[in-house]
Every structure is written in C-alpha cells, then in structure tokens.
Amino acid sequence: MFSLWSNNKKQRTISRINFVYIEDDSYTYTGKPFEPNVIVVDVEGNRRFEGKDFNVEYKNNVNIGSGKIIVRATGNYSFYEELTFSIITPYVPAPSKISTSLYGYDDIKVSWSKVADADGYYVYYKKSSSSKWSGPKYTTSTSYKLSGLSDGAKYYVQVYSCFKDNLGKINRARSYRTSSGIYTLKKLNNPSVRKYSKNYIKISWNNISGESGYQIARSTKKSSGFKVIKSTNYKYKSTKIKTTRNRTYYYKVRAYKVVGKTKIYGPWSNVKSYKLK
C-alpha cells in the first residue's frame, strides 16, 4: 500500500521520481527492530535501488508506537521523504476466568486464571452507574483487593493481560475479561421501631441489594453494651422482638453477606430508641 508520495518540487534529476512507498505500514510488536522495505519508482516505471540511488534510515522502529523511515537520494537523484509505520500491541490472551467476592463490606477481592504469556495484569473497576473506569492497578499476581469503595454500590471489574517491552515499560494487551456485577454492603437507613403487641415491638428497615441477611442488636445504653439478639435472612425487612414494658431500649441493624464460610458484616445503622408502654 502507498504510504507517502515524494515532493516533486525538490527534484532536479536526470529522471524524476514518481513515488516512494513501503509495502506494509503496520507491524505487531516482537521486541526486535522492524526495517520495512522501501520502494522507489521513477516516472518511467523503473524501480530504483537502495544503496545506489537512495539511502534509508530507521528511527523508533522497535517499541510500540509510530516508527519513522527517512529516505535520502544519492547519485543522480535529489529527493527526501519521511515515511511512517505503526508498531501495534501484540495479542496476549485475557484470563479465561474472573471472579469477585467481598472481603470487607466495602472491599472487593478479584481473582482470575493465570495467563502463560502475560508479564502482569492491569485491573480496572467502575460502578454500574458510571461510564468511566478507574485504574489501572498493576499486579503480577492473579488476584487483587480493591479497598475503600462506595457503600451499597454495584461494581464491575476488568482484568487486562500485560507485557513488558524492551524499555521495561508495562504495556496493556488488547484482550480483557469483565466480571459479573457485585454489590458492596451499605449502612442501613435508620430503622423504625413501633409497638407490635402487648409484649412485642416491631423493628423495620429498608432492604439493600446483595445482602444475605440482617442482624439486630439491642442495648439499654445509647452508645455501648449492644448485643445481637436476632438474625434474619435477606427475604425479610422487619421482625418482631419480645421486650420488657416501660423500659427504654436502643436498637440498631446491619446487613451481612455470606462469602464461602465467612460472614462479612456491613456497618451498623444509626441507633433508634423505643419504650414499649
């Protein structure tokens, strides 16, 4: 394919040059220098020869980016051309599997399968409500922990394979794998407490996405002495609790998520007081 045409205004020759080009202007990075073959043809259709009619100099012809070829005429010809070509990212497979799990209520652990040709991995993440990916986070491991995320948000994670070039620079490959969505746990809104019957109160809360269940804690003090008195699964957003009449109790609720054999707890809600009369 034709890359560049010569500037005929600079020619003062016995025979004019018609065009200068390279046959291929795109190459995949290998770590070795590329020296594309330069073809020079005069107006009579005759091909001219490197070393006799022109010289070639290559620049930036190893690493990913734009390479340059400088062509200078010799002998009976007078022309100068700068041709460019691209060195593109090689194909490195993406991880075949990727999984995410909570390891804290607002922390996500992402794991993936090892890629034999990868020198490392870039991890990106974003909320489902956002179009912008955050990152990258680089690691040579096959897992990474994302900490301090937003509470009660759905996240997606992408993992790219990476490779090092001759300069030691980490480059992102073209292939990647995206996880399914995962929710962080959030702090519940203030629970509501009301009379249910003579000896029972009813405590209610708003369900949140991604939870496995809820815990209710109670104390006779506002800021200390709380004990978990009941647990419910994710299907419930209220429960009744037996209590002593004419005594003020303080209540709070939190969500939890079961990951494997571990329960991960969200933050407690604000405290709500109630006296059953």
Buried (B, 14 or more C-beta within 10 A) or exposed (E): EEBBEBEEEEBEBEBBBBBBBBEEBEBEBEEEEBEBEBBBBBEEEEEBEBEEBBEBEBEBBBBBEEBEBBBEBEEEBBBBBEBBBBBEBBEBBBBEEBBBBBEBBBBBBBBBBEBEEBBBBBBBBBBEEEEEEBBBBBBEEBEBBBEEBEBBBBBBBBBBBBBEBEEEEBBBBEBBBEBEBBBBBBBBEBBBBEBBEEEEBBBEBEEBBBBBBBBBBBBEEEEEEBEEBBBBEBEEBBBEBEBEEEEEBBBBBBBBBBEEEEEBEBBBBEBBEBBBE
